[in-house]
C-alpha cells in the first residue's frame, strides 16, 4: 500500500460508489476500493484495513449499522473510523440515532465536491 490515505466505500449503489471512487482518487489523491456487497464488507475490511470506511446504511442482506456494530465488537478493527451515508435520514435524525450518533454522517444525494470536502475535513487535509 502507498503512503496515501486509504478509503473503503461500502455501498450497494454501483453508480454512486464508482463515482465516489473516481472523485476521491482523481481529485483527492486517496487510495479507494469499492465493496458493493455488504455481506463481504467485513472480510474486505479485515484483509485491507483502510484508514476510513464510507458506509451506506441501507443495503440488502447486511445493513451498514450491523457492519459498524460488528466492527466495534472486533478488537483489531474497532478503531477504523466510519462515515455513514443514507438518503433516508436527515443529519438531525442521524445525530439522534444510537448507532450513528458517534459517527460522521453525509446525507445522499451528495455532490462530488461535498464528498471530497467532508473526507478532506475528516483527514484534516487542506483543499
C-alpha positions as a printed NumPy array, in Angstrom:
array([[  0.   ,   0.   ,   0.   ],
       [  1.192,   3.501,  -0.795],
       [  1.56 ,   6.404,   1.636],
       [ -1.836,   7.765,   0.566],
       [ -4.813,   7.56 ,   2.913],
       [ -6.963,   4.544,   2.092],
       [-10.762,   4.507,   1.925],
       [-13.173,   1.615,   1.54 ],
       [-16.586,   2.523,   0.129],
       [-19.28 ,   0.015,   1.107],
       [-22.434,   0.785,  -0.853],
       [-24.764,  -1.384,  -2.952],
       [-25.325,   1.511,  -5.371],
       [-22.715,   0.703,  -8.017],
       [-23.055,   4.002,  -9.909],
       [-22.699,   6.088,  -6.742],
       [-19.752,   4.106,  -5.379],
       [-17.894,   4.231,  -8.698],
       [-18.434,   7.999,  -8.964],
       [-17.301,   8.472,  -5.348],
       [-14.208,   6.348,  -6.001],
       [-13.338,   8.366,  -9.09 ],
       [-13.739,  11.709,  -7.269],
       [-11.771,  10.627,  -4.194],
       [ -8.999,   9.033,  -6.278],
       [ -8.602,  11.605,  -9.045],
       [ -9.331,  14.832,  -7.167],
       [ -8.388,  13.791,  -3.638],
       [ -5.419,  11.535,  -4.279],
       [ -6.8  ,   8.838,  -1.962],
       [ -6.427,   5.109,  -2.434],
       [-10.016,   3.894,  -2.792],
       [-11.549,   0.428,  -3.022],
       [-15.262,  -0.272,  -3.504],
       [-17.311,  -3.097,  -1.996],
       [-20.832,  -3.361,  -3.423],
       [-21.85 ,  -6.467,  -1.449],
       [-22.445,  -5.779,   2.222],
       [-22.01 ,  -9.433,   3.149],
       [-18.357,  -9.35 ,   2.023],
       [-17.515,  -5.979,   3.606],
       [-16.126,  -7.307,   6.899],
       [-13.773,  -9.687,   5.102],
       [-12.518,  -6.848,   2.895],
       [-12.069,  -4.58 ,   5.908],
       [-10.162,  -7.261,   7.808],
       [ -7.9  ,  -8.028,   4.857],
       [ -7.222,  -4.439,   3.775],
       [ -7.636,  -2.313,   6.948],
       [ -8.453,   1.023,   5.347],
       [ -7.877,   4.351,   7.088],
       [-11.583,   5.206,   6.649],
       [-14.809,   3.415,   5.73 ],
       [-17.597,   5.219,   3.872],
       [-20.613,   3.062,   4.709],
       [-24.13 ,   3.127,   3.305],
       [-26.778,   2.393,   5.916],
       [-29.48 ,   0.746,   3.824],
       [-28.216,  -2.259,   1.874],
       [-29.61 ,  -5.726,   1.16 ],
       [-28.517,  -8.659,   3.345],
       [-26.455,  -6.752,   5.95 ],
       [-27.134,  -3.081,   6.611],
       [-24.478,  -0.53 ,   7.459],
       [-25.369,  -0.277,  11.139],
       [-24.864,  -4.046,  11.501],
       [-21.458,  -3.816,   9.819],
       [-20.463,  -0.93 ,  12.094],
       [-21.571,  -2.881,  15.169],
       [-19.54 ,  -5.915,  14.087],
       [-16.525,  -3.636,  13.588],
       [-16.918,  -2.24 ,  17.109],
       [-17.004,  -5.781,  18.527],
       [-13.814,  -6.834,  16.684],
       [-10.814,  -5.53 ,  18.674],
       [ -8.358,  -5.191,  15.771],
       [-10.971,  -3.454,  13.552],
       [-12.8  ,  -1.329,  16.111],
       [-10.555,   1.711,  15.686],
       [-11.266,   2.111,  11.947],
       [-13.412,   5.248,  11.576],
       [-16.727,   5.162,   9.714],
       [-18.646,   7.877,   7.899],
       [-22.229,   6.848,   7.14 ],
       [-24.295,   7.634,   4.023],
       [-28.036,   7.383,   3.51 ],
       [-30.85 ,   9.072,   1.672],
       [-33.385,   8.003,   4.298],
       [-32.354,  10.28 ,   7.19 ],
       [-31.601,  13.901,   7.784],
       [-28.433,  14.864,   9.679],
       [-30.629,  15.622,  12.706],
       [-32.224,  12.152,  12.623],
       [-28.79 ,  10.55 ,  12.263],
       [-27.491,  12.514,  15.262],
       [-30.364,  11.134,  17.366],
       [-29.893,   7.53 ,  16.176],
       [-27.967,   5.491,  18.784],
       [-25.911,   3.55 ,  16.221],
       [-24.985,   6.654,  14.217],
       [-24.627,   9.455,  16.735],
       [-20.889,   8.914,  17.336],
       [-20.031,   8.894,  13.635],
       [-19.994,  11.462,  10.877],
       [-22.938,  11.321,   8.515],
       [-23.336,  12.508,   4.92 ],
       [-26.881,  12.64 ,   3.521],
       [-27.46 ,  11.369,  -0.023],
       [-27.589,  12.558,  -2.648],
       [-24.176,  14.02 ,  -2.044],
       [-22.404,  16.215,  -4.56 ],
       [-18.877,  15.242,  -5.548],
       [-17.379,  18.441,  -4.156],
       [-19.144,  17.998,  -0.808],
       [-17.957,  14.393,  -0.525],
       [-14.375,  15.431,  -1.185],
       [-14.679,  18.311,   1.295],
       [-16.06 ,  16.026,   4.038],
       [-13.3  ,  13.439,   3.558],
       [-10.57 ,  16.083,   3.493],
       [-12.006,  17.614,   6.673],
       [-12.03 ,  14.2  ,   8.298],
       [ -8.351,  13.671,   7.466],
       [ -7.644,  17.374,   8.162],
       [ -6.245,  17.922,   4.67 ],
       [ -6.345,  21.437,   3.223],
       [ -8.024,  21.691,  -0.15 ]])
